[in-house]
């Protein structure tokens, strides 16, 4: 199977602008994916840092390089700013039990609440292992006391060693790449903004309100899922149950998502009871790619599918038999559809085109933590 177009970090710049016209009139400001590293490249860069540490000729050099690796890992997986990370006290601000990092900046007196970012269990274990070593723990007794220019220089060197443009390896670009990576993996835009410390409007509507604690739950869920399964979380919606209409055998549920969309699902009454579903319950709604149908163009299709979303085709992976399409809808969520390559040719589908993705309420799977 060959890849058509720039799926990993290189979709057309205009595609994101086009997605502004999606459902509910929501405006999405997303990063320019064509100018940052994709997940494969980020992993390659991470391995370059690890190899660099192992190649250290002396113990003091090893400790210095390991500190830079730790800085990279925190930026890589939290999307934090370099100045935020350098202001950390790694012995006080990293809560390994709860897998959280508290960014306090220069405000060590506690005048403002710190920004909290979750990390995966795997990263927490690695940080714990490093801090448990007496030599490294002693080395960090003054925190990350290092010149920002030195850190940037080392980031540039590692990027260059991988064959990337040096600028793509800078801390700011790693932060940007993390934002794009999260959105491509199905993390709602609002959750990405919260993780990166952007100020966001309170997520409310006529039907539903998401508290800060619920947003933290969403972020933690995605971070842990990313670490444990390594597969794309596209076709995933996080939201609250808005309504439940119970029938004799099955129930119809409407989920109001973080992005402002409504997703309709039909599940058995037994599943409703077993999952403990009720109005206001936080859930994940997923749909498999083969169950998603594509309709070309701007006009909403006349069909029986309850779930219909307008978006832009941002990626195509074409094979001899089937073609996979990634469609970005208004809130940045990517929905994946699989269709025969012949039908795609017949419809004239190509990257940058407007399209509708539709799927039945019977194809939606609901999950709770």
C-alpha positions, 0 to 999 in steps of 0.5 A: 500500500502506498501513501498518497499526499502528506498524511504525517504532518503535511496536509495542505495549509488550506485544509484547516481553513476550510474546516472552519465552515463545519457544523455549529459554526465553530471556528477552529484555529489549528497549527500548520501541520506542514511545518512541524514534525510528525509522530514518527519523526518525533519518535526518531528525535527522541531515540536520537536523544537517548542514543546521545545520552548512552554515548556519553564519554564521561560520567559528568557528561552523562548526567548533563545529557540525561538532564537535557533528555528529561527536558526534551521528554517533558516538552515532548509529552506535555507541550510545555514551554521551555521557560516553564520546564526550566522553572520546574523543581523536579523534586517538588513539582513532579507528582509521580504517584498521580502522574502529574507535573505542576508548572508554577513558573516564577510564582513559587509563593503560590499566588496563582494555582499551578498549571497541571499537566498529566503524563503517562504511567510509562513516562512517570516510571522513567522519571522515577527511575532517573530520580531514584539514582543518587548521582542524578538526584544530587545533580538536580538539587538546584533544579533545571539550572541550565541556560535556555540557549544551551538547551536550544542548541542541543535540540537543534543538534539532535534534529540535525543528526536526524536529517531534519531542519534544525528549526523543527527541533527547537523547543517551541516547534516540539510544543507545536508538533505535540499539539498537532499530534494530539489533534490528529489522535482525536484529542478535542481542541479544547482539551489540547488548549488546556493541556498546553496552558492556553486560556479557553472559554468555559465549555457550556451550551444550552444542554451541557457544561464541562467542568475543569475536573472533567476536562482533566479527566479527558486529558488524562484518558487520552494521554494514557491511551496514547501510551498504552495502545499506540494506535490512532484514536480517530473516530473518537468523541468525548462528551456527556450523555445529553439524553436517554430515550428508553425502548423495550429492548434498546435505548437511544442516547444522544452525546453532546461532545466537547466540540459541540457536536451531537452523536446519536447511539443505540445500545441495549437497555442491558448495556445502559444498566451495566455501564451505569449510563445516565444524563450527564455521564462522561463517555467516549463514543467510537465508530470503526472506519468501515462503518463511516460513509463519505459523501462528496461536496458541501451539500448535506446528504439526504440519507438515513444515517443519524450522525452527519458531519461536514469536513475537509479531506486532509489525508488519503492512503490509497491501496489497490483495493481500498482507500482510507480517508481522514476527514477533519471536521469543525472542532479539529476531530479527525474521522476516518473512513474506508472505501473502495479505491474504485468508488473513490475514483468515481466520486473524484475524491481528493485531498482538500475537498469538502465532504460529509462523513455519516454513520448510523446510530447502530455503529457507535460504541460507548465506553466509560472509565 
